[in-house]
Amino acid sequence: MPRQKTLPDSQVLAAARRLYAQGGEKSVSFGSVARATGLAGSTLAQRYGSVEGMLSAAARDGWAVLTEAATAADAATTGKGPQGFLKALDPTARKAPLLLSLGTRDPVAREAGAVWRAQIEAALARRIGSGEKARSAAQVLFAVWQGQILWEDPEIRIKDLARRLT
């Protein structure tokens, strides 16, 4: 089967993130991503310079995807409470812990993660109220929500917590 000549970065980087999610950093190489995408390994080396560069680009691209999803969820849930917003965002946001580990050595990716977190907390705070109490409650909700995702714990009831905090 002939190799593809071109593939958008978004698809290449999504493939790198999938490989990382399946097997960690050691499972991502120019060869493994080449097999997953149909591109030549040399094309990937030219595009990203190194595997580390490809992983950093994958983390940055992943945060951009999450930021876009958060903006869409925020717009789609105007007038709904914090749990409605988090529910709309949840399928995409489950990738956040992976991106945190993927981008640990890339300050640009870490900053993109911090920007995403601030975006989520601001959207939550708007749905809770105003002032410092709303910002603090939003920070708590964000932390609990991410803990629920990280630990895959259905016992953590965001809805109940949101009611108590507001």
Backbone hydrogen bonds in HBPLUS format (Angstrom, degrees):
<---DONOR---> <-ACCEPTOR-->    atom                        ^
c    i                          cat <-CA-CA->   ^        H-A-AA   ^      H-
h    n   atom  resd res      DA  || num        DHA   H-A  angle D-A-AA Bond
n    s   type  num  typ     dist DA aas  dist angle  dist       angle   num
A0004-GLN N   A0038-GLY O   3.08 MM  34  5.58 144.3  2.21 126.5 135.7     1
A0011-GLN N   A0008-PRO O   3.04 MM   3  5.56 128.8  2.31 110.7 122.3     2
A0012-VAL N   A0008-PRO O   3.19 MM   4  6.57 160.7  2.23 152.8 158.6     3
A0013-LEU N   A0009-ASP O   2.77 MM   4  5.88 172.9  1.77 167.7 168.9     4
A0014-ALA N   A0010-SER O   3.01 MM   4  6.01 144.5  2.14 132.9 142.5     5
A0015-ALA N   A0011-GLN O   3.06 MM   4  6.23 151.6  2.15 140.1 147.1     6
A0016-ALA N   A0012-VAL O   3.00 MM   4  6.37 151.6  2.08 145.0 153.2     7
A0017-ARG N   A0013-LEU O   2.94 MM   4  6.19 153.8  2.01 143.8 150.6     8
A0018-ARG N   A0014-ALA O   2.94 MM   4  6.21 154.4  2.01 146.2 153.2     9
A0019-LEU N   A0015-ALA O   3.00 MM   4  6.26 163.0  2.03 152.0 155.9    10
A0020-TYR N   A0016-ALA O   2.95 MM   4  6.14 157.7  2.00 146.3 152.9    11
A0021-ALA N   A0017-ARG O   2.85 MM   4  6.06 157.4  1.90 149.5 155.5    12
A0022-GLN N   A0018-ARG O   2.98 MM   4  6.21 145.7  2.11 145.4 154.6    13
A0023-GLY N   A0019-LEU O   2.97 MM   4  6.15 155.0  2.03 153.2 158.9    14
A0024-GLY N   A0020-TYR O   2.71 MM   4  4.43 147.4  1.81 134.4 135.1    15
A0027-SER N   A0024-GLY O   3.06 MM   3  5.67 153.3  2.13 115.5 123.5    16
A0028-VAL N   A0025-GLU O   3.11 MM   3  5.57 165.8  2.13 115.2 119.5    17
A0033-VAL N   A0029-SER O   3.01 MM   4  6.12 168.0  2.02 153.7 157.1    18
A0034-ALA N   A0030-PHE O   2.84 MM   4  5.83 146.2  1.95 138.0 148.5    19
A0035-ARG N   A0031-GLY O   2.94 MM   4  6.19 156.8  1.99 147.1 152.5    20
A0036-ALA N   A0032-SER O   3.03 MM   4  6.24 151.4  2.12 139.8 147.9    21
A0037-THR N   A0033-VAL O   2.92 MM   4  6.02 139.6  2.08 144.9 154.7    22
A0038-GLY N   A0034-ALA O   2.73 MM   4  5.41 144.8  1.85 149.1 155.9    23
A0043-THR N   A0040-ALA O   3.00 MM   3  5.17 126.7  2.29 100.0 114.0    24
A0044-LEU N   A0040-ALA O   3.21 MM   4  6.68 153.5  2.29 149.5 156.1    25
A0045-ALA N   A0041-GLY O   2.92 MM   4  6.25 154.8  1.99 149.2 156.8    26
A0046-GLN N   A0042-SER O   2.93 MM   4  6.13 155.0  1.99 143.8 150.0    27
A0047-ARG N   A0043-THR O   2.92 MM   4  6.10 152.4  1.99 144.1 152.3    28
A0048-TYR N   A0044-LEU O   2.87 MM   4  5.98 163.9  1.90 156.3 158.9    29
A0049-GLY N   A0045-ALA O   2.79 MM   4  4.96 140.9  1.94 131.1 139.4    30
A0054-MET N   A0050-SER O   2.93 MM   4  6.27 148.8  2.03 144.4 153.1    31
A0055-LEU N   A0051-VAL O   2.84 MM   4  6.16 156.4  1.90 154.1 160.4    32
A0056-SER N   A0052-GLU O   2.90 MM   4  6.13 157.0  1.95 149.0 155.4    33
A0057-ALA N   A0053-GLY O   2.95 MM   4  6.12 160.0  1.99 143.6 149.3    34
A0058-ALA N   A0054-MET O   2.87 MM   4  6.07 148.1  1.97 142.2 151.6    35
A0059-ALA N   A0055-LEU O   2.94 MM   4  6.22 152.2  2.02 146.4 153.1    36
A0060-ARG N   A0056-SER O   2.94 MM   4  6.23 168.3  1.95 155.8 158.5    37
A0061-ASP N   A0057-ALA O   2.88 MM   4  5.98 162.8  1.91 148.2 153.3    38
A0062-GLY N   A0058-ALA O   2.93 MM   4  6.00 150.7  2.02 139.2 147.6    39
A0063-TRP N   A0059-ALA O   2.99 MM   4  6.31 155.3  2.05 152.3 157.9    40
A0064-ALA N   A0060-ARG O   3.05 MM   4  6.35 151.1  2.13 144.1 152.4    41
A0065-VAL N   A0061-ASP O   2.97 MM   4  6.29 151.7  2.06 148.3 155.6    42
A0066-LEU N   A0062-GLY O   2.98 MM   4  6.32 158.2  2.03 148.1 153.8    43
A0067-THR N   A0063-TRP O   2.84 MM   4  6.03 155.4  1.90 150.0 156.8    44
A0068-GLU N   A0064-ALA O   3.00 MM   4  6.17 159.8  2.04 146.3 151.4    45
A0069-ALA N   A0065-VAL O   2.97 MM   4  6.21 156.7  2.02 146.9 153.7    46
A0070-ALA N   A0066-LEU O   2.86 MM   4  6.06 150.2  1.94 145.5 153.7    47
A0071-THR N   A0067-THR O   3.01 MM   4  6.26 155.4  2.07 147.6 153.7    48
A0072-ALA N   A0068-GLU O   3.04 MM   4  6.32 159.9  2.08 148.5 153.7    49
A0073-ALA N   A0069-ALA O   2.84 MM   4  6.03 159.9  1.88 148.7 154.6    50
A0074-ASP N   A0070-ALA O   2.86 MM   4  5.94 155.4  1.92 145.8 152.6    51
A0075-ALA N   A0071-THR O   3.09 MM   4  6.32 161.5  2.13 146.4 150.7    52
A0076-ALA N   A0072-ALA O   2.88 MM   4  6.05 156.9  1.94 148.5 155.7    53
A0077-THR N   A0073-ALA O   3.02 MM   4  6.02 131.0  2.26 141.1 151.3    54
A0080-LYS N   A0077-THR O   2.88 MM   3  5.33 158.3  1.93 138.9 139.7    55
A0085-PHE N   A0081-GLY O   3.21 MM   4  6.58 155.0  2.28 151.6 158.4    56
A0086-LEU N   A0082-PRO O   2.96 MM   4  6.26 167.6  1.97 156.2 159.1    57
A0087-LYS N   A0083-GLN O   2.89 MM   4  5.94 153.6  1.96 142.2 149.9    58
A0088-ALA N   A0084-GLY O   3.08 MM   4  6.25 154.1  2.15 141.2 147.6    59
A0089-LEU N   A0085-PHE O   3.03 MM   4  6.27 144.7  2.16 145.6 155.8    60
A0090-ASP N   A0086-LEU O   2.79 MM   4  5.70 134.7  1.99 145.8 157.3    61
A0093-ALA N   A0089-LEU O   3.04 MM   4  5.96 167.8  2.06 155.1 157.5    62
A0095-LYS N   A0092-THR O   3.23 MM   3  6.25 166.5  2.25 126.0 128.3    63
A0096-ALA N   A0093-ALA O   3.04 MM   3  5.49 169.8  2.05 119.0 122.3    64
A0099-LEU N   A0095-LYS O   3.04 MM   4  6.33 158.7  2.09 155.9 162.6    65
A0100-LEU N   A0096-ALA O   2.91 MM   4  6.19 151.0  2.00 155.2 163.6    66
A0101-SER N   A0097-PRO O   3.17 MM   4  6.48 158.7  2.22 147.3 151.4    67
A0102-LEU N   A0098-LEU O   2.84 MM   4  6.04 154.4  1.91 149.8 158.4    68
A0103-GLY N   A0099-LEU O   2.92 MM   4  5.90 155.1  1.99 146.7 151.2    69
A0106-ASP N   A0103-GLY O   3.13 MM   3  5.25 161.2  2.17 110.3 116.2    70
A0110-ARG N   A0106-ASP O   2.95 MM   4  6.27 160.9  1.98 156.9 163.1    71
A0111-GLU N   A0107-PRO O   2.93 MM   4  6.05 157.1  1.98 141.8 147.9    72
A0112-ALA N   A0108-VAL O   2.95 MM   4  6.18 151.1  2.03 141.7 150.0    73
A0113-GLY N   A0109-ALA O   2.96 MM   4  6.26 149.4  2.05 147.0 154.9    74
A0114-ALA N   A0110-ARG O   2.99 MM   4  6.34 150.2  2.08 145.4 153.7    75
A0115-VAL N   A0111-GLU O   2.89 MM   4  6.18 152.5  1.97 150.4 157.9    76
A0116-TRP N   A0112-ALA O   2.98 MM   4  6.21 156.0  2.04 143.9 150.2    77
A0117-ARG N   A0113-GLY O   2.93 MM   4  6.20 161.3  1.97 147.9 152.9    78
A0118-ALA N   A0114-ALA O   2.97 MM   4  6.20 162.1  2.00 146.9 151.5    79
A0119-GLN N   A0115-VAL O   2.92 MM   4  6.15 150.8  2.00 145.9 154.4    80
A0120-ILE N   A0116-TRP O   2.93 MM   4  6.27 157.9  1.98 155.1 160.3    81
A0121-GLU N   A0117-ARG O   2.87 MM   4  6.13 169.0  1.88 158.0 161.1    82
A0122-ALA N   A0118-ALA O   2.89 MM   4  6.00 154.3  1.95 145.1 152.0    83
A0123-ALA N   A0119-GLN O   3.06 MM   4  6.28 158.1  2.11 145.2 150.8    84
A0124-LEU N   A0120-ILE O   2.91 MM   4  6.18 156.6  1.97 152.4 159.4    85
A0125-ALA N   A0121-GLU O   2.86 MM   4  6.02 161.5  1.89 147.7 153.1    86
A0126-ARG N   A0122-ALA O   3.01 MM   4  6.23 157.5  2.06 148.7 153.8    87
A0127-ARG N   A0124-LEU O   3.01 MM   3  5.19 126.3  2.31 100.0 114.3    88
A0128-ILE N   A0124-LEU O   3.04 MM   4  6.31 125.7  2.35 142.6 158.0    89
A0128-ILE N   A0125-ALA O   3.08 MM   3  5.00 138.4  2.26  96.3 108.4    90
A0129-GLY N   A0125-ALA O   2.98 MM   4  6.11 168.8  2.00 162.9 163.1    91
A0135-ARG N   A0131-GLY O   3.18 MM   4  6.55 157.7  2.23 148.1 154.7    92
A0136-SER N   A0132-GLU O   2.85 MM   4  6.07 161.7  1.88 154.9 159.8    93
A0137-ALA N   A0133-LYS O   2.90 MM   4  6.05 160.8  1.93 147.6 153.3    94
A0138-ALA N   A0134-ALA O   2.89 MM   4  6.03 151.6  1.97 143.8 151.8    95
A0139-GLN N   A0135-ARG O   3.01 MM   4  6.29 150.9  2.10 144.5 151.8    96
A0140-VAL N   A0136-SER O   3.06 MM   4  6.38 157.3  2.11 149.2 154.9    97
A0141-LEU N   A0137-ALA O   2.88 MM   4  6.14 165.9  1.90 152.4 156.4    98
A0142-PHE N   A0138-ALA O   2.88 MM   4  6.04 161.2  1.92 148.8 154.0    99
A0143-ALA N   A0139-GLN O   3.02 MM   4  6.21 165.7  2.04 147.9 151.5   100
A0144-VAL N   A0140-VAL O   2.92 MM   4  6.14 164.2  1.94 157.0 161.3   101
A0145-TRP N   A0141-LEU O   2.83 MM   4  5.90 163.6  1.85 151.5 156.7   102
A0146-GLN N   A0142-PHE O   2.90 MM   4  6.12 164.8  1.92 155.4 159.0   103
A0147-GLY N   A0143-ALA O   2.91 MM   4  6.06 150.5  1.99 141.3 150.3   104
A0148-GLN N   A0144-VAL O   2.80 MM   4  6.07 151.4  1.88 149.9 157.7   105
A0149-ILE N   A0145-TRP O   3.04 MM   4  6.36 154.0  2.11 145.8 152.5   106
A0150-LEU N   A0146-GLN O   2.81 MM   4  6.00 168.5  1.82 152.8 156.2   107
A0151-TRP N   A0147-GLY O   2.88 MM   4  5.91 168.0  1.90 151.6 154.7   108
A0152-GLU N   A0148-GLN O   2.82 MM   4  5.43 114.4  2.25 130.3 144.9   109
A0153-ASP N   A0148-GLN O   3.21 MM   5  5.19 145.9  2.34 132.1 141.5   110
A0152-GLU N   A0149-ILE O   3.29 MM   3  4.98 142.9  2.43  91.5 102.0   111
A0156-ILE N   A0153-ASP O   3.34 MM   3  5.98 161.2  2.38 114.5 118.7   112
A0161-LEU N   A0157-ARG O   3.12 MM   4  6.39 164.9  2.14 153.3 157.8   113
A0162-ALA N   A0158-ILE O   2.76 MM   4  5.93 162.1  1.79 158.5 163.4   114
A0163-ARG N   A0159-LYS O   3.16 MM   4  6.40 153.9  2.23 143.4 149.5   115
A0164-ARG N   A0160-ASP O   3.13 MM   4  6.45 155.0  2.19 146.7 153.2   116
A0165-LEU N   A0161-LEU O   2.95 MM   4  6.18 147.3  2.06 151.9 161.2   117
A0166-THR N   A0162-ALA O   3.13 MM   4  6.18 132.0  2.37 143.0 153.3   118
